[in-house]
Amino acid sequence: MSASLPKKLYRTELARLQAQLVDLEAWVQHTGARIVVIFEGRDAAGKGSTIKRVAEYLNPRVTRIVALPTPTERQRTEWYFQRYIAHLPAAGEIVLMDRSWYNRAGVERVMGYCTDAEYHRFLQQAPIFERMLVDDGIRLLKYWFSVSDVEQERRFRSRANDPMRRWKLSPNDLLSITRWEDYSRAKDTMFVHTDIAEAPWFEVDNEDKRRGRINMITHLLTRIPYERIDPSPVEVPPRPASGGYVRPLRDETGLVPDYAAALEAHHHAHVSRAAAPTDR
């Protein structure tokens, strides 16, 4: 296992890369490019946290995160790719897919949520579908986040003990521990059928999340031949003179209480007590 990337170095490099992602987004808007980035991998492999860092400073109206819920009864009767098509980007947009149509080759296959016929049909149709997207001008990037069984279990236990992150553990997540080899075989088969020249798979070693994020974002930036677009200058206009507007009186019962002031007063009182000399 690689040692964790030093935090200060990680934060400095991440900030530099995020600034480049802002430049990339500006280029996408300027040129009308369409980009789809797929994030796949085992449960607790770090997909969501990486997406968060990619999108942190981007315009949510331009760069959208797509994380679809379980399909409805109606969607189960549709062509499998149909519900994903509605989320594909228009000109000047980036779509980050937190899991994708590859659910069928992973969790659905392993957990028995699809039939053998549906699974094999997917393996046949996915390369055709992706070639159609690329042929139409969409830039499609597919990333698989890898993590060891030991690290996955450690992350599961960390989530289970953290009330702020416990929601991340679903029953399927926990079952993935007992079906590690089944998921491995499913991933290997998926790669054989869908690692195509037009849309190859790129694997991210995410045993150390800091290293994984830096490596993935750097690779993403090198795969898209963007250019920096100089932004138009922004001038804040001077505020005009008052035209006599007077704000009407309002009932302060509707005003949010100033909890911050009470918190600040409590903090100062605590600091003062701590600094006061004690009787001897």
C-alpha positions as CSV (number, residue, x, y, z in Angstrom):
1,M,0.0,0.0,0.0
2,S,1.3,3.4,-0.9
3,A,1.9,5.9,1.9
4,S,-0.6,8.6,2.2
5,L,0.3,11.7,0.2
6,P,1.3,14.5,2.6
7,K,-1.8,16.7,3.4
8,K,-0.1,20.0,2.6
9,L,1.3,18.8,-0.7
10,Y,-2.1,17.3,-1.6
11,R,-4.0,20.5,-0.8
12,T,-1.6,22.6,-2.8
13,E,-1.7,20.4,-5.8
14,L,-5.5,19.9,-5.6
15,A,-6.0,23.7,-5.6
16,R,-3.8,24.0,-8.7
17,L,-5.7,21.2,-10.5
18,Q,-9.1,22.6,-9.5
19,A,-8.1,25.9,-11.1
20,Q,-7.4,24.0,-14.3
21,L,-10.8,22.4,-14.1
22,V,-12.3,25.9,-14.0
23,D,-10.3,26.6,-17.2
24,L,-11.6,23.4,-18.7
25,E,-15.2,24.2,-17.9
26,A,-14.8,27.7,-19.5
27,W,-13.4,26.0,-22.7
28,V,-16.3,23.6,-22.8
29,Q,-18.8,26.5,-22.6
30,H,-16.9,28.5,-25.2
31,T,-16.5,25.6,-27.7
32,G,-19.8,23.9,-27.1
33,A,-18.0,20.6,-26.2
34,R,-19.9,17.8,-24.6
35,I,-18.2,15.7,-22.0
36,V,-19.3,12.6,-20.0
37,V,-17.1,11.3,-17.2
38,I,-18.1,7.9,-15.7
39,F,-17.0,7.0,-12.2
40,E,-17.3,3.3,-11.4
41,G,-15.8,1.0,-8.9
42,R,-16.4,-1.1,-5.8
43,D,-18.5,0.2,-2.9
44,A,-16.4,2.6,-0.7
45,A,-13.8,2.9,-3.5
46,G,-13.9,6.7,-3.2
47,K,-15.9,7.7,-6.3
48,G,-18.2,10.1,-4.6
49,S,-15.5,12.0,-2.7
50,T,-13.5,12.3,-6.0
51,I,-16.5,13.7,-7.8
52,K,-16.9,16.2,-5.0
53,R,-13.4,17.5,-5.5
54,V,-13.8,17.7,-9.3
55,A,-17.0,19.7,-9.1
56,E,-16.2,21.8,-6.0
57,Y,-15.5,25.1,-7.9
58,L,-17.4,24.4,-11.1
59,N,-20.7,25.9,-12.1
60,P,-23.5,23.5,-11.3
61,R,-25.5,24.8,-14.3
62,V,-22.6,23.7,-16.6
63,T,-21.2,20.7,-14.7
64,R,-23.9,18.3,-13.5
65,I,-23.5,15.3,-11.2
66,V,-25.8,12.5,-12.1
67,A,-26.5,9.8,-9.5
68,L,-29.6,8.0,-10.5
69,P,-31.8,6.1,-7.9
70,T,-33.2,2.6,-8.3
71,P,-35.2,2.4,-11.5
72,T,-39.0,2.7,-11.2
73,E,-41.4,-0.1,-12.3
74,R,-42.0,1.8,-15.6
75,Q,-38.2,2.3,-16.2
76,R,-37.7,-1.4,-15.8
77,T,-39.8,-1.9,-18.9
78,E,-37.8,0.6,-21.0
79,W,-34.8,0.0,-23.1
80,Y,-32.0,-0.3,-20.5
81,F,-30.1,2.8,-21.7
82,Q,-33.2,4.9,-22.1
83,R,-33.2,6.6,-18.7
84,Y,-29.5,7.5,-19.0
85,I,-29.9,9.2,-22.3
86,A,-32.0,12.0,-20.7
87,H,-29.0,13.0,-18.6
88,L,-26.5,13.2,-21.5
89,P,-24.9,16.7,-22.0
90,A,-26.0,19.3,-24.4
91,A,-23.5,21.7,-26.0
92,G,-21.3,23.4,-23.4
93,E,-22.0,20.9,-20.6
94,I,-20.1,18.3,-18.5
95,V,-21.8,15.4,-16.9
96,L,-20.2,13.5,-14.0
97,M,-21.9,10.1,-13.6
98,D,-21.7,8.7,-10.1
99,R,-22.2,5.1,-11.4
100,S,-23.8,4.7,-14.8
101,W,-25.3,2.1,-17.1
102,Y,-22.5,-0.2,-15.9
103,N,-24.7,-1.0,-12.9
104,R,-26.0,-3.8,-15.1
105,A,-22.5,-5.4,-15.5
106,G,-21.8,-5.0,-11.8
107,V,-24.3,-4.9,-9.0
108,E,-27.2,-6.1,-11.1
109,R,-25.2,-9.1,-12.3
110,V,-23.8,-10.1,-9.0
111,M,-27.0,-9.5,-6.9
112,G,-29.2,-11.2,-9.5
113,Y,-31.2,-8.0,-10.3
114,C,-31.2,-8.8,-14.0
115,T,-31.6,-12.0,-16.1
116,D,-28.8,-13.7,-17.9
117,A,-30.3,-12.5,-21.2
118,E,-30.5,-8.9,-20.0
119,Y,-26.9,-9.1,-18.9
120,H,-25.5,-10.6,-22.1
121,R,-27.6,-8.1,-24.1
122,F,-25.9,-5.3,-22.2
123,L,-22.4,-6.5,-22.9
124,Q,-23.3,-6.6,-26.5
125,Q,-25.0,-3.3,-26.7
126,A,-22.8,-1.1,-24.4
127,P,-19.9,-0.8,-26.9
128,I,-22.4,0.0,-29.7
129,F,-24.1,2.6,-27.6
130,E,-20.8,4.2,-26.5
131,R,-19.5,4.3,-30.1
132,M,-22.7,6.1,-31.1
133,L,-22.1,8.7,-28.4
134,V,-18.5,9.2,-29.4
135,D,-19.3,9.3,-33.1
136,D,-21.8,12.1,-32.3
137,G,-19.1,14.2,-30.7
138,I,-19.4,13.4,-27.0
139,R,-16.1,12.9,-25.2
140,L,-16.6,9.9,-23.0
141,L,-14.2,9.1,-20.2
142,K,-14.6,6.0,-18.0
143,Y,-12.7,5.6,-14.7
144,W,-12.7,2.5,-12.5
145,F,-11.7,3.1,-8.9
146,S,-9.8,0.2,-7.4
147,V,-9.4,-0.5,-3.7
148,S,-8.3,-3.6,-1.7
149,D,-10.6,-5.8,0.3
150,V,-8.8,-4.8,3.5
151,E,-9.2,-1.0,2.8
152,Q,-12.8,-1.4,1.7
153,E,-13.7,-3.1,5.0
154,R,-11.8,-0.5,6.9
155,R,-13.9,2.2,5.2
156,F,-17.1,0.3,5.8
157,R,-16.4,0.1,9.5
158,S,-15.4,3.8,9.6
159,R,-18.8,4.7,8.1
160,A,-20.7,2.4,10.4
161,N,-19.2,4.2,13.4
162,D,-19.8,7.7,12.0
163,P,-23.4,9.0,12.3
164,M,-22.7,11.7,9.7
165,R,-21.8,9.1,7.1
166,R,-23.8,6.0,8.1
167,W,-26.3,6.7,5.3
168,K,-23.6,5.7,2.8
169,L,-23.9,2.1,3.9
170,S,-26.7,0.2,2.1
171,P,-27.5,-3.5,2.4
172,N,-25.9,-4.0,-1.0
173,D,-22.8,-2.3,0.2
174,L,-22.4,-4.7,3.1
175,L,-23.1,-7.7,1.0
176,S,-20.3,-6.7,-1.3
177,I,-17.8,-7.9,1.4
178,T,-19.1,-11.4,1.1
179,R,-19.2,-11.3,-2.7
180,W,-15.8,-9.8,-3.3
181,E,-14.7,-12.5,-5.8
182,D,-18.0,-12.3,-7.6
183,Y,-17.6,-8.6,-8.1
184,S,-14.0,-9.2,-9.3
185,R,-15.1,-11.7,-12.0
186,A,-17.9,-9.3,-13.1
187,K,-15.5,-6.4,-13.4
188,D,-13.0,-8.6,-15.4
189,T,-15.8,-9.7,-17.8
190,M,-17.0,-6.1,-18.1
191,F,-13.6,-4.9,-19.1
192,V,-13.2,-7.6,-21.7
193,H,-16.4,-6.6,-23.5
194,T,-16.4,-2.8,-23.0
195,D,-12.8,-1.6,-23.0
196,I,-13.0,-0.3,-26.5
197,A,-10.6,2.0,-28.4
198,E,-13.3,4.7,-28.7
199,A,-14.0,4.7,-24.9
200,P,-11.3,2.8,-23.0
201,W,-11.3,2.1,-19.3
202,F,-8.8,3.9,-17.1
203,E,-8.1,2.3,-13.7
204,V,-7.4,4.5,-10.6
205,D,-5.6,3.0,-7.7
206,N,-7.5,4.6,-4.9
207,E,-6.1,2.8,-1.9
208,D,-4.9,6.3,-0.8
209,K,-7.7,8.7,-1.6
210,R,-5.4,11.7,-1.8
211,R,-3.2,10.1,-4.4
212,G,-6.1,8.7,-6.3
213,R,-7.8,12.1,-6.6
214,I,-4.7,13.9,-7.8
215,N,-3.9,11.1,-10.3
216,M,-7.5,11.0,-11.6
217,I,-7.9,14.7,-12.1
218,T,-4.5,15.1,-13.7
219,H,-5.3,12.3,-16.1
220,L,-8.7,13.8,-16.9
221,L,-7.1,17.2,-17.8
222,T,-4.6,15.5,-20.1
223,R,-7.3,13.6,-22.0
224,I,-9.2,16.7,-23.1
225,P,-7.3,19.1,-25.4
226,Y,-8.7,22.3,-23.9
227,E,-7.2,25.7,-24.1
228,R,-7.4,28.5,-21.5
229,I,-10.1,31.0,-22.5
230,D,-9.3,34.5,-21.2
231,P,-12.4,35.7,-19.3
232,S,-14.1,38.9,-20.2
233,P,-13.2,41.7,-17.8
234,V,-15.7,42.2,-15.0
235,E,-16.4,45.8,-13.8
236,V,-18.6,46.3,-10.8
237,P,-20.6,49.5,-11.5
238,P,-20.8,52.3,-8.9
239,R,-23.9,52.3,-6.8
240,P,-26.2,55.1,-7.8
241,A,-27.4,57.8,-5.4
242,S,-30.5,56.9,-3.3
243,G,-33.8,57.6,-5.0
244,G,-35.6,58.1,-1.6
245,Y,-36.4,54.4,-1.0
246,V,-37.3,53.7,2.7
247,R,-37.5,50.1,3.8
248,P,-40.9,49.4,5.4
249,L,-41.0,48.3,9.0
250,R,-41.4,44.6,9.5
251,D,-42.4,42.4,12.4
252,E,-39.1,41.0,13.8
253,T,-40.9,37.8,14.9
254,G,-40.1,36.5,11.4
255,L,-36.4,37.3,11.7
256,V,-34.1,34.3,12.2
257,P,-32.7,34.5,15.8
258,D,-29.1,35.6,16.1
259,Y,-27.8,32.3,17.4
260,A,-24.3,33.2,16.3
261,A,-24.2,36.1,18.7
262,A,-25.2,33.9,21.6
263,L,-22.6,31.4,20.6
264,E,-20.0,34.1,20.4
265,A,-20.9,35.4,23.9
266,H,-20.7,31.9,25.3
267,H,-17.3,31.4,23.7
268,H,-15.9,34.6,25.1
269,A,-17.3,33.8,28.6
270,H,-15.6,30.4,28.4
271,V,-12.3,31.9,27.3
272,S,-12.5,34.5,30.1
273,R,-13.1,31.9,32.8
274,A,-10.2,29.8,31.5
275,A,-7.9,32.7,31.6
276,A,-9.0,34.0,35.1
277,P,-6.6,33.1,37.9
278,T,-7.7,30.5,40.3
279,D,-7.9,30.9,44.1
280,R,-5.2,29.2,46.1
